[in-house]
Amino acid sequence: MFRKVSSSFLRVSLERAGVAKQVDAYQSVAHARAVLQERFGEGVELHAKPKYVKQRALTIAVAHPAVAQEIRMCEEALISAMNERIGRPEIVRIHFLLPRDEGEQE
């Protein structure tokens, strides 16, 4: 009676609506969250939060520069795991958003 809607139909619909790239970017960020959680454990979202993908670079907001360094040390493995989950080489590098110094003036 009911047939499963193919993913290609969904893809075409997203492209027609002009939101396919945004959906892909959101899914990439969701996969990045999962990979970080697998690698660093449950509390990682308190210290590192994937924010967006732009020009094939994943940007992660970190709570401290040491967190960025820890992620940087296993960057290649993380990118590989993320791209494997995504199913294509979507991410090629990682950028970090560091916290601003509270004593810094604008």
FENSULNOR-V153221 format. One record per pair of residues at least 24 apart in sequence whose C-alpha atoms are under 10 Angstrom apart, sorted by the first residue. I is the first residue (numbers start at 1). J is the second residue. D is the distance in whole Angstrom. If there is no record, write none. Layout:
# FENSULNOR-V153221
<<I;J;D> <I;J;D>>
This chain:
# FENSULNOR-V153221
<<22;52;10> <22;53;9> <24;53;9> <24;86;9> <24;90;9> <25;51;10> <25;52;7> <25;53;6> <25;54;8> <25;56;9> <25;58;9> <25;90;9> <25;91;10> <26;51;9> <26;52;7> <26;53;8> <27;52;10> <27;53;10> <27;85;10> <27;86;8> <28;52;8> <28;53;7> <28;58;8> <28;82;8> <28;83;8> <28;85;9> <28;86;6> <28;90;8> <28;91;8> <29;53;7> <29;58;8> <29;59;9> <29;60;9> <29;82;9> <29;86;10> <30;82;10> <30;86;10> <31;81;9> <31;82;6> <31;83;9> <31;84;10> <31;85;7> <31;86;7> <32;58;8> <32;60;9> <32;78;8> <32;79;9> <32;81;9> <32;82;6> <32;83;9> <32;85;9> <32;86;9> <32;91;10> <33;60;10> <33;82;9> <34;81;10> <34;82;9> <34;85;9> <35;77;10> <35;78;7> <35;79;9> <35;80;10> <35;81;7> <35;82;6> <35;85;9> <36;71;9> <36;78;8> <36;81;10> <36;82;9> <39;71;10> <39;74;9> <39;77;10> <39;78;8> <39;81;10> <40;70;10> <40;71;9> <48;96;9> <48;97;9> <48;98;10> <49;96;10> <49;97;10> <50;94;10> <50;95;10> <50;96;9> <50;97;10> <51;96;10> <51;97;9> <52;95;10> <53;90;9> <53;91;8> <53;93;10> <53;94;9> <53;95;10> <54;91;9> <54;95;10> <55;90;9> <55;91;9> <55;92;9> <55;93;10> <56;89;9> <56;90;6> <56;91;5> <56;92;6> <56;93;7> <56;94;9> <57;90;8> <57;91;6> <57;92;6> <57;93;5> <57;94;5> <57;95;7> <57;96;10> <58;90;9> <58;91;6> <58;92;8> <58;93;6> <58;94;5> <58;95;6> <58;96;8> <59;93;9> <59;94;6> <59;95;5> <59;96;5> <59;97;7> <60;94;7> <60;95;6> <60;96;5> <60;97;6> <60;98;9> <61;95;9> <61;96;6> <61;97;4> <61;98;6> <61;99;8> <62;96;7> <62;97;6> <62;98;6> <62;99;7> <63;97;9> <63;98;7> <63;99;6> <63;100;10> <64;97;9> <64;98;7> <64;99;7> <64;100;10> <65;96;9> <65;97;9> <65;98;6> <65;99;8> <66;98;10> <67;96;10> <67;98;9> <68;94;10> <68;95;9> <68;96;7> <68;97;9> <68;98;8> <69;96;10> <71;96;10> <72;96;9>>
